[in-house]
Amino acid sequence: MAEPQNTSAAAVNSTPQGFVYLPLIVGWLVPGAGHFLMRKWGRGALLAVSILGMFVLGLAMQGKVYAHSGDILDMLGLVGDLGTGLLYIVSRALGLGADAVQVTTADYGTRFIVVAGLLNVVAAVDAHNLRTGRKPL
C-alpha cells in the first residue's frame, strides 16, 4: 500500500517565496519582463515584440499619446496608454505622439498605442498569476 503523503509539506513547497508582486511591477514597467523573470523566455519575447511593435507602429502612424484632460474619453485613453509603463513615460518625456489627430492613419495609430498598453497590463497580470501559482507553469 502507498504511504499517505504529508499535504502540509506539499502546501508549504507550493507557496511562493519572496516578493510575489515583482513580476507584476516589472512586467508593467517593461513589456515582457515579468515573464522573463519567471523564465518564460518564449512568451516574454513574444509579448515584448508585440507590445513594442504596436507602440512603435502607433507612433509611426502619428497616433496620439494621451495626457491629462477633463474629457472622459481622453481619460480612458490615458489609462490605456499608462499600461505601457516606461514606454509611455519615455514617449511623453521626448514629446512623441501627436497632440491632435491630423491624418486618417493617426486614429488607427492612437488605437494601436492604447491596445499595446492594455495588452501589457494583461501580460503583467499573467506573470503575477504564474508567480503566485494561480496559473500553472
Backbone torsions as a table, in degrees:
resi	resn	phi	psi	omega
1	MET	NA	147.1	179.9
2	ALA	-77.9	143.8	179.0
3	GLU	-77.8	143.8	177.9
4	PRO	-69.3	139.0	-179.2
5	GLN	-85.0	148.6	177.5
6	ASN	-80.0	105.8	-176.0
7	THR	-70.4	-28.7	179.7
8	SER	-69.8	-34.9	177.3
9	ALA	-67.8	-37.8	177.7
10	ALA	-67.1	-37.2	179.2
11	ALA	-67.8	-36.9	178.8
12	VAL	-67.2	-40.3	-179.2
13	ASN	-70.0	-26.5	-176.8
14	SER	-88.4	-12.6	179.5
15	THR	-77.6	136.6	-178.9
16	PRO	-69.1	142.9	178.1
17	GLN	-106.0	149.7	177.5
18	GLY	88.7	-166.4	-177.2
19	PHE	-80.4	105.3	-173.7
20	VAL	-75.9	-13.0	-179.2
21	TYR	-89.7	-2.1	-178.8
22	LEU	-59.6	-47.5	177.9
23	PRO	-62.1	-32.4	178.3
24	LEU	-66.6	-48.0	-177.1
25	ILE	-69.4	-47.7	-179.3
26	VAL	-67.0	-37.8	178.1
27	GLY	-65.1	-32.1	176.2
28	TRP	-74.1	-42.3	-177.7
29	LEU	-67.1	-44.2	-177.5
30	VAL	-125.8	115.4	-178.2
31	PRO	-55.5	127.3	178.4
32	GLY	87.9	-14.6	-174.6
33	ALA	-67.7	-31.0	177.4
34	GLY	-62.8	-38.7	177.8
35	HIS	-74.3	-33.2	175.5
36	PHE	-62.5	-38.5	176.8
37	LEU	-62.5	-33.2	179.8
38	MET	-86.5	7.0	179.4
39	ARG	62.4	32.8	173.6
40	LYS	-102.1	75.7	-170.1
41	TRP	-63.3	-46.0	-177.9
42	GLY	-64.9	-47.7	-179.7
43	ARG	-64.5	-42.0	178.8
44	GLY	-62.7	-43.1	179.6
45	ALA	-66.1	-41.7	179.1
46	LEU	-63.0	-43.5	178.5
47	LEU	-66.6	-43.2	-179.3
48	ALA	-61.4	-46.4	-179.6
49	VAL	-65.5	-42.4	-178.4
50	SER	-65.2	-48.7	-176.8
51	ILE	-68.6	-46.2	178.9
52	LEU	-63.5	-40.7	178.6
53	GLY	-62.2	-44.7	178.9
54	MET	-64.5	-39.8	-179.8
55	PHE	-65.8	-45.8	-179.3
56	VAL	-67.0	-41.8	176.8
57	LEU	-62.2	-39.3	177.1
58	GLY	-61.3	-43.0	176.8
59	LEU	-66.8	-38.3	-179.9
60	ALA	-65.7	-28.7	177.4
61	MET	-86.2	12.2	-179.8
62	GLN	62.4	37.9	177.7
63	GLY	-69.7	157.3	-178.1
64	LYS	-85.6	132.2	170.1
65	VAL	-100.9	115.9	-172.5
66	TYR	-70.0	146.0	170.9
67	ALA	-122.5	-179.6	-178.9
68	HIS	-62.4	142.3	-179.2
69	SER	-158.6	162.0	178.9
70	GLY	-85.8	-13.6	-178.6
71	ASP	-75.9	133.0	-175.9
72	ILE	-63.1	-38.3	179.6
73	LEU	-69.0	-35.5	175.4
74	ASP	-67.0	-34.4	177.3
75	MET	-66.2	-38.5	177.1
76	LEU	-66.8	-39.4	175.2
77	GLY	-63.8	-37.8	177.5
78	LEU	-63.1	-41.8	177.8
79	VAL	-60.8	-43.3	177.4
80	GLY	-63.4	-42.8	179.3
81	ASP	-65.2	-38.9	179.8
82	LEU	-62.2	-21.4	178.4
83	GLY	-63.5	-18.9	-179.9
84	THR	-80.5	-4.1	174.2
85	GLY	67.2	-121.9	-176.7
86	LEU	-65.2	-27.3	177.0
87	LEU	-60.5	-41.6	178.4
88	TYR	-66.0	-46.2	-177.5
89	ILE	-61.5	-44.8	179.9
90	VAL	-66.4	-42.5	-178.8
91	SER	-65.5	-37.5	177.3
92	ARG	-69.7	-38.3	-179.8
93	ALA	-66.0	-35.4	-179.9
94	LEU	-87.7	-3.7	179.3
95	GLY	74.5	25.1	179.5
96	LEU	-81.5	156.0	-179.9
97	GLY	89.4	129.7	-177.4
98	ALA	-66.7	146.0	175.1
99	ASP	-78.3	-32.5	178.7
100	ALA	-135.8	142.3	179.7
101	VAL	-72.0	123.1	-176.8
102	GLN	-118.6	-18.8	178.6
103	VAL	-126.7	161.9	-176.4
104	THR	-61.8	-40.9	-177.6
105	THR	-69.1	-19.0	-179.2
106	ALA	-63.8	-33.2	177.9
107	ASP	-64.0	-41.2	175.9
108	TYR	-66.3	-39.3	178.2
109	GLY	-61.7	-39.5	177.2
110	THR	-61.9	-42.0	178.7
111	ARG	-66.4	-38.3	177.3
112	PHE	-59.5	-43.5	-178.2
113	ILE	-65.4	-43.8	-179.9
114	VAL	-65.5	-44.7	-179.2
115	VAL	-66.4	-34.0	175.3
116	ALA	-60.7	-40.7	178.0
117	GLY	-66.4	-43.0	179.5
118	LEU	-65.9	-40.0	176.4
119	LEU	-63.4	-37.5	179.5
120	ASN	-66.0	-37.9	177.1
121	VAL	-64.5	-43.9	178.3
122	VAL	-61.8	-41.0	179.2
123	ALA	-65.7	-39.7	178.9
124	ALA	-65.9	-40.2	177.3
125	VAL	-66.4	-37.0	176.7
126	ASP	-62.5	-43.1	178.0
127	ALA	-63.3	-39.2	177.1
128	HIS	-63.8	-42.0	178.1
129	ASN	-64.4	-35.5	174.3
130	LEU	-64.2	-41.7	-177.7
131	ARG	-66.5	-39.7	-177.5
132	THR	-83.9	-9.8	179.4
133	GLY	89.5	4.2	176.1
134	ARG	-67.3	-25.8	177.6
135	LYS	-122.4	128.5	-178.0
136	PRO	-67.1	145.8	178.0
137	LEU	-68.0	NA	NA
